[in-house]
Amino acid sequence: MALKFPIFMDAQSTTPGDPRVVEAMIPYFTEKFGHAASRNHSFGWEAEAGVDRAREQLAKIIGARDPKEIVFTSGGTESINLAIKGVAEMYREKGNHIVTTVIEQRASLDVCKRLERHGYEVTYVPVRPDGLVELEAIQKAITDRTILISVMVANNEVGTIQDIAAIGRLAKEKGIIFHADGTQAVGKIPLNVETMGIDLLSCTAHLIYGPKGVGALYVRRKGPRVRIAPLIDGGGHERGMRSGTLPVPLIVGFGRAAEICGEVMAEESARLAKLRDRLQDMILSNVDEAFLNGHPERRLPHNLNISFAYVEGESVLMGLNKETALSSGSACTSSTLEPSYVIGALGASAELAHSSIRFSLHRFTTEEEVEHVGARTIEVVKRLREMSPLYELAKEGVDLKSIRWKAE
Ligand SMILES: Cc1ncc(COP(=O)(O)O)c(C=O)c1O
């Protein structure tokens, strides 16, 4: 099959919409346009039925007992805000301490920073060089004032998957609420809020081939019943946790997207892992001083993150960007030229953090695309290195750390 350009390999920033999702949404823009809270006519009932079905579809892929445990929001960022701020406000009397990790997505870190300005205390637990957080580190961080543990299921840059079930068990033992940011993981890897002991789970539609502008927060109703203060007050929708007219077409699309993920997950992740491994082997066997970031096994099947020493990630992207959409670092930090804080937190030097490239594959990625992107990446990195005096010096055996760059 002929390649179509540009090739999209940045599916951890967002995913292309699945046509089956769009098809499910369309009637809810036109003939089924009712307000889901209109209880006294069929337009409302029809819209409500669409939302109820989506709640069930979503509850099913995360193993929630009751569809009522799903609260629809505008996306992952809002869900995270609702989870962390909602617990912070509701359980203020019980304590003011939160435990999280240094590699959370900006939404979580920025919420925690804000809470710190309002008298809360936050412990940012470090991670190992492979991106895994040690259970003991979380355990040590817990105090008798801890009200929340908040940890991402899978990292958006390096794909490392945390031992969520172990953290869930620890949280249960200590009687602490556990929020998991599942934005990159829901629909991609098997998750079960019951067996993993998750009390709050954030997710978003646009990373599972659904529409942008809709997300959800799972809020446990039993064992324990978790209560959260709302961010948005109003008509009392979503059982008072998130007021505002529900975006029915988006919610219907989210539900359908979740349903499809549930049906194809096993096959899709096996296919993507195989393609990803091929890309990884191609690059690592042809480019020296290229390093895999994240855990070699415990990572998302569609994620590959590599640092290329002696070249700038941005230069690699520029060399490829007419035909391939990739990312250096995460979408929210790549607008600045700061090195990735995630790669930095794994212990890499600033230079290596600056030279990281994230390849993320998706449902519609083909083998031809992988072969092409692999070959072009190798070519571009080699070309950049030919122009790099640092690479030349390193190849001559000069220890770059010993160089005095300016007269002192
Ligand atoms: C791990 C993680 N959490 C939260 C978010 C924010 O989700 P949204 O874009 O739906 O606001 C993202 C977005 O990519 C993410 O990767």
PDBQT file of the ligand as one rigid body, heavy atoms in Angstrom, charges set to zero:
ROOT
HETATM    1  C1  LIG A 501      -1.115  11.072  31.723  1.00  0.00    +0.000 C 
HETATM    2  C2  LIG A 501      -2.023  12.187  31.298  1.00  0.00    +0.000 A 
HETATM    3  N1  LIG A 501      -2.833  12.736  32.203  1.00  0.00    +0.000 NA
HETATM    4  C3  LIG A 501      -3.686  13.721  31.868  1.00  0.00    +0.000 A 
HETATM    5  C4  LIG A 501      -3.773  14.212  30.577  1.00  0.00    +0.000 A 
HETATM    6  C5  LIG A 501      -4.742  15.317  30.257  1.00  0.00    +0.000 C 
HETATM    7  O1  LIG A 501      -5.843  14.832  29.549  1.00  0.00    +0.000 OA
HETATM    8  P1  LIG A 501      -6.715  15.796  28.615  1.00  0.00    +0.000 P 
HETATM    9  O2  LIG A 501      -5.879  16.108  27.423  1.00  0.00    +0.000 OA
HETATM   10  O3  LIG A 501      -7.927  14.999  28.266  1.00  0.00    +0.000 OA
HETATM   11  O4  LIG A 501      -7.058  17.001  29.400  1.00  0.00    +0.000 OA
HETATM   12  C6  LIG A 501      -2.950  13.662  29.597  1.00  0.00    +0.000 A 
HETATM   13  C7  LIG A 501      -3.011  14.162  28.225  1.00  0.00    +0.000 C 
HETATM   14  O5  LIG A 501      -2.356  13.731  27.335  1.00  0.00    +0.000 OA
HETATM   15  C8  LIG A 501      -2.053  12.614  29.972  1.00  0.00    +0.000 A 
HETATM   16  O6  LIG A 501      -1.240  12.063  29.081  1.00  0.00    +0.000 OA
ENDROOT
TORSDOF 0
